[in-house]
């Protein structure tokens, strides 16, 4: 029986946005899992882009970004969770069609 990495990653995201889990814990739980544990070819291209986008945005998230950091696109954890909720909401709206979501997101970035 093969692991559903898509399902595992989605559960990790949902757990983060629906809890008081801090960013450091999410980094350990999601980011490092995505980078180090998800095998090549375990996700299709659009799934990889979706989960990778979430992973990369962590690099631009901090507890309290200053004005200078914000100039470079940094956001705080609350804003990150809002972004994640919107993204997951759209994914659900598109019935988990990652290709459709990524096409929509490339046009309507938020």
C-alpha positions as CSV (number, residue, x, y, z in Angstrom):
1,X,0.0,0.0,0.0
2,X,1.5,3.3,-1.0
3,X,1.3,6.5,1.0
4,X,-0.9,9.3,-0.2
5,X,1.5,12.2,0.2
6,X,-1.1,14.6,-1.1
7,X,-3.4,13.5,1.7
8,X,-0.7,13.8,4.3
9,X,0.4,17.2,3.2
10,X,-3.2,18.5,3.1
11,X,-3.8,17.2,6.7
12,X,-0.7,18.9,7.9
13,X,-1.9,22.2,6.4
14,X,-5.4,21.9,7.8
15,X,-4.0,21.1,11.3
16,X,-1.8,24.2,11.1
17,X,-4.6,26.6,10.1
18,X,-7.1,25.2,12.5
19,X,-4.9,25.3,15.6
20,X,-2.6,27.5,17.6
21,X,0.4,25.7,16.2
22,X,3.3,28.1,15.7
23,X,5.3,28.6,12.6
24,X,8.3,26.7,13.9
25,X,6.3,23.6,14.5
26,X,4.7,23.9,11.0
27,X,8.1,24.3,9.5
28,X,9.3,21.1,11.2
29,X,6.1,19.2,10.4
30,X,5.3,20.4,6.9
31,X,8.3,22.1,5.3
32,X,10.9,19.5,6.2
33,X,8.5,16.7,5.5
34,X,7.8,18.1,2.0
35,X,11.5,18.7,1.2
36,X,13.0,15.6,2.8
37,X,10.4,12.9,2.8
38,X,8.1,13.3,-0.3
39,X,9.7,11.2,-3.0
40,X,10.2,12.5,-6.5
41,X,7.2,11.6,-8.7
42,X,5.0,11.1,-5.6
43,X,2.9,14.1,-6.7
44,X,1.9,15.2,-10.1
45,X,3.3,18.5,-11.5
46,X,0.4,20.7,-10.3
47,X,0.3,19.1,-6.9
48,X,4.0,19.7,-6.5
49,X,3.6,23.3,-7.6
50,X,0.8,23.8,-5.1
51,X,2.6,22.2,-2.1
52,X,5.9,23.9,-3.1
53,X,4.2,27.3,-3.2
54,X,3.0,26.8,0.4
55,X,6.5,25.6,1.4
56,X,8.3,28.6,-0.3
57,X,5.9,31.1,1.3
58,X,7.0,29.9,4.7
59,X,10.4,31.4,3.8
60,X,8.8,34.8,3.6
61,X,6.8,34.5,6.8
62,X,7.9,35.6,10.3
63,X,6.3,36.3,13.6
64,X,6.7,40.1,13.3
65,X,8.2,41.3,10.0
66,X,9.5,44.8,10.0
67,X,8.9,47.5,7.4
68,X,12.1,46.5,5.5
69,X,11.2,42.8,5.5
70,X,7.7,43.7,4.2
71,X,9.2,45.5,1.3
72,X,10.6,42.2,0.2
73,X,7.3,40.4,0.6
74,X,7.4,39.1,4.1
75,X,4.1,38.5,5.9
76,X,3.3,37.6,9.5
77,X,1.9,34.2,10.6
78,X,-1.7,35.5,10.8
79,X,-1.5,36.7,7.2
80,X,0.0,33.4,6.2
81,X,-2.8,31.4,7.8
82,X,-5.4,33.7,6.0
83,X,-3.6,33.1,2.7
84,X,-3.6,29.3,3.3
85,X,-7.3,29.3,4.2
86,X,-8.2,31.1,1.0
87,X,-6.0,28.8,-1.0
88,X,-7.6,25.7,0.6
89,X,-11.0,27.2,0.1
90,X,-10.4,27.6,-3.6
91,X,-9.0,24.1,-3.8
92,X,-12.2,22.7,-2.3
93,X,-14.3,25.0,-4.6
94,X,-12.5,23.4,-7.5
95,X,-13.1,19.9,-6.1
96,X,-9.4,19.3,-5.5
97,X,-8.5,19.9,-9.1
98,X,-4.9,21.1,-8.6
99,X,-4.4,21.9,-12.3
100,X,-7.5,24.2,-12.3
101,X,-6.4,25.8,-9.0
102,X,-2.9,26.6,-10.2
103,X,-4.2,28.0,-13.5
104,X,-6.7,30.2,-11.5
105,X,-4.0,31.2,-9.0
106,X,-1.5,32.3,-11.7
107,X,-4.2,34.8,-12.9
108,X,-5.6,35.8,-9.6
109,X,-2.8,35.9,-7.1
110,X,-3.8,37.1,-3.6
